[in-house]
Amino acid sequence: MTALTPPAVEPALLVESLTVGYDGDVVVSGISFSVQRGEVVALVGESGSGKSTTAHAILGLLPPDARVAARAVRVDGDELSPDDDERMRAFRGVRLAYVPQDPGTSLDPVRRVRDQVAEVLRVHGIGTRADRRDRVDDALRAAGIDDVEGIGRRFPHELSGGLQQRVLIAQALVGDPGVLIADEPTSALDVTVQKAVLDALAAATRERGVAVLLITHDLAMAAERADRVLVLRDGSIVEDGEATRVLTRPEHAYTRELVAATPAAIPVVASRQARAPRRHRGVGGRERRAPLEVFPRSRRPRRDGGR
């Protein structure tokens, strides 16, 4: 009897041959990658490498003068059309969510927190008013906010930077997306608050099995939080691999330069290796390593903002 081959699992996010340009200037050059459910993939590179442009292209948030081409951009097998505003609005918030860099410019200063988090539910016609209230409370708690009543009544300027960032995470989670793109989500926060916010994001996405694309210039963050690392240079992916391998045995010269310039990443990698499960015997007695415990399964941009 011939064994049946299990069907291939469709990635939560699939990007094939994505190219972005402005007036003949190519910013992102034919990149391809995927992110599975429950996986965290870090897109790493220097400022100007094309990281944020990639994120905004997937989300359909690039300015009108951007020229975007791709063989495919899919969420759970469904094709996205970054140049089709109506279709992208149907996806954003409920299938594909976004945590931007700066809550100071992303949150509406004259609307209360609860109303802003609930906006995606109202726009998509999800639930009754009571249902939406419950979902907002759940999203705020998932983002690490315990006082949902008190925080929900406040305006953004009444909150600390860390709490504002948690509100952005709640906004991203409330629609129950399958894919979440986090663009430098803690770059404006101090180190202690960064960890707390990232821990909340990790726990929330792990619980929901969300696929996460983490945009960062911080190799130490990628070492600690990602399953896989994509290294972007001048709009092209020059290295793609499991996070510990990329950071301990980089193959590309540019990756080696980044690692050498980020000594803080080394102890993080060492700690992960120490926590990794020992090798054990697999099928047929072959030795293999169990999956590494890593990141818990968990306005329109300026034209020059992500290049």
Beta strands, then each sheet from edge to edge (+ up, - down):
strand 1: 13-22
strand 2: 25-35
strand 3: 40-44
strand 4: 67-69
strand 5: 72-75
strand 6: 78-79
strand 7: 96-99
strand 8: 179-183
strand 9: 211-216
strand 10: 228-233
strand 11: 236-242
strand 12: 279-281
strand 13: 287-289
sheet 1: 2+ 1- 4+
sheet 2: 2+ 1- 5+ 6-
sheet 3: 7+ 8+ 9+ 3+ 10+ 11-
sheet 4: 12+ 13-
end
